[in-house]
């Protein structure tokens, strides 16, 4: 599927991986609806790309909120061809720590955002994709790209909730791809390793020499190249998934060959 003139819903599009994907998609002729709760950062992109990007204040865990975002996207752009799920969060809490057992409410919060939120958005986007005219000779109508993490495979100490949520995203990729194949909708998941995003860099938007020095022990664990990944490298993979019509039902690691240790 060519990105030109396509419409992408991108959750978490105000920052990090989502922001990089918005920029790359728009640069290649697409339009984007940012589903996020950070209005300030999202509106920076709206101003940067007038007429090509809209912001929808969406809580991915809330059905009504997502429906409203989809309706706003349809009103603005008339269709949804691509759904990229980058919204997510994490924590570091041991199953049994100094303060007692892992708080159940916090475990549920991570699952709701990372796993349930992903499914909530993709199922509602798929409903709109099913109405699209056929876009290629293969009968394609849409592409869904989810985001997991290498923690789905090699979760570290304190990552029980995060690993469970991302493992769920990995686990549902193939069944959903099978569910939606009859509609001409492909489903894939990107599995990032250590990526230089604000989440990784303590809220900073850009890598600085000081941050690079702080993250050097982490970067040294990467097989090759010996650095953290760049957000645009994830966005580039998202573009390649959209454009290659034979990639379907896959979970693709993007991690420089790293295999995480227990801590």
Buried (B, 14 or more C-beta within 10 A) or exposed (E): BEBEEBBBBBBBBBBBBBBBBBBBBBEBEBBBBBBBBBEEBBBBBBEEBEEBBBBBBBBBBBEEBBBBBBEBBBEBBEBBBBBBBBBBBBBEBEEEEEEEEBEEEEBEBBBBBBBBBBBBBBBBBBEBBBEBEEBEEEEBBBBBBBBBBBBBBBBBEBBBBBBBBBBBBBBBBBEBBEBBBEBBBBBBBBBBBBBBBBBBBEEEEEBEEEBBEEBEEBBEBBEEEEBBBBBBBBBBBBBEBBEEBEBBBBBBBBBBEBEBEEE
